[in-house]
């Protein structure tokens, strides 16, 4: 299975899909620049628990570290993508996410969403408008879901702080044993005031809890 199996299409639509996918993979994707490279020389592992590994690295000019979480999941890429496409359902597994909604579907591979993250007292809740781009390497079948902030679509809320900047991605890599290696990597500038003890904890807990919850959701789904 691959990305083509997600949406019913006739032959003409499939040909158009392949052309568009080529553009997204080889042209659009480089526009998303995340500070981490694919090696681990600059990363420090801070958590290894239950098969989930969390790494951190400093980002020049920022007081907030970039995180990378990795876990192997016994499922298919198509199943994970189906969970991601259920945008309101993100509240079931995305750490501290209390609201998630689809604002606009640009096309089959690009869409804009809105998310609210509950923050512990005394910090205000954060919200974000997110631009999502899905692409697949036709040779390796690896899927990348790129994410970054999207400005000017949804007005800021007085009782929340808008996340001023973030950039990251999910990578879904099929493995030889039939599992999927899932990577979540992101750097966030949350805006407003946040105590250092909360920010230092959040960059460790957020990716771990998100990957833990996602794996559990997929496992429960497959056992039904």
GINOR-V796104 format. One record per backbone hydrogen bond with DSSP energy under -0.5 kcal/mol. CO is the residue of the C=O (numbers start at 1). NH is the residue of the N-H. E is the energy in kcal/mol with one decimal. If there is no record, write none. Layout:
# GINOR-V796104
CO;NH;E, CO;NH;E
This chain:
# GINOR-V796104
2;5;-1.9, 3;6;-1.3, 10;14;-2.2, 11;15;-2.2, 12;16;-2.0, 13;17;-2.6, 14;18;-2.4, 15;19;-1.8, 16;20;-2.6, 17;21;-2.9, 18;22;-2.0, 19;23;-1.7, 20;24;-2.5, 21;25;-2.7, 22;26;-2.4, 23;27;-2.0, 23;28;-1.8, 24;29;-2.1, 28;31;-2.1, 29;32;-2.1, 31;33;-0.8, 32;34;-0.6, 40;43;-0.9, 44;56;-2.2, 47;54;-2.5, 49;52;-1.7, 52;49;-2.3, 53;70;-2.4, 54;46;-2.6, 54;47;-1.5, 55;68;-2.3, 56;44;-2.8, 57;66;-2.6, 59;62;-2.1, 66;57;-1.7, 67;186;-2.2, 68;55;-3.1, 69;184;-2.7, 70;53;-2.5, 71;182;-3.2, 73;75;-1.8, 73;180;-2.4, 76;80;-1.8, 77;81;-2.6, 78;82;-2.0, 79;83;-1.6, 80;84;-2.3, 81;85;-2.4, 82;86;-0.9, 83;86;-0.6, 85;87;-1.9, 86;89;-0.6, 87;90;-1.9, 88;91;-1.1, 89;92;-2.0, 90;93;-1.3, 90;94;-3.0, 93;95;-0.5, 94;97;-2.2, 96;98;-0.7, 96;118;-3.1, 99;116;-2.3, 101;103;-0.6, 101;114;-2.5, 104;106;-0.7, 104;112;-3.2, 109;134;-2.9, 110;106;-1.2, 110;107;-1.9, 111;132;-2.9, 112;103;-2.4, 112;104;-1.8, 113;130;-3.0, 114;101;-2.3, 115;128;-2.2, 116;98;-2.1, 116;99;-1.1, 116;118;-0.5, 117;126;-2.2, 120;123;-2.2, 125;161;-2.5, 126;117;-3.4, 127;163;-3.0, 128;115;-2.4, 128;130;-0.5, 129;150;-2.3, 130;113;-2.3, 130;132;-0.6, 131;148;-1.4, 132;111;-1.8, 133;146;-2.6, 135;144;-2.5, 136;138;-0.7, 137;141;-2.6, 142;137;-2.8, 143;172;-2.9, 144;135;-2.4, 144;146;-0.6, 145;170;-2.0, 146;133;-2.1, 147;168;-2.4, 148;131;-3.1, 157;160;-1.5, 160;162;-0.5, 161;127;-1.9, 165;189;-3.8, 166;149;-1.4, 167;187;-2.3, 168;147;-2.8, 169;185;-2.6, 170;145;-2.7, 171;173;-0.6, 171;183;-2.4, 172;143;-2.2, 172;174;-0.6, 173;181;-3.3, 175;178;-1.6, 179;175;-2.5, 180;73;-2.8, 180;182;-0.7, 181;173;-2.6, 181;183;-0.5, 182;71;-2.0, 183;171;-2.3, 184;69;-3.1, 185;169;-2.7, 186;67;-2.6, 187;167;-2.0, 188;190;-0.7, 189;164;-0.9, 189;165;-1.6, 195;198;-0.7, 195;199;-2.1, 196;200;-2.7, 197;201;-1.1, 198;202;-2.7, 199;203;-1.7, 201;204;-1.1, 201;205;-2.9, 202;206;-2.6, 204;208;-1.2, 205;209;-3.2, 206;210;-2.2, 207;211;-2.4, 208;212;-2.7, 209;213;-2.9, 210;214;-2.3, 211;215;-2.4, 212;216;-2.2, 213;217;-2.5, 214;218;-2.3, 215;219;-2.2, 216;220;-2.8, 217;221;-2.2, 218;222;-2.1, 219;223;-1.5, 220;224;-0.5, 221;224;-0.9
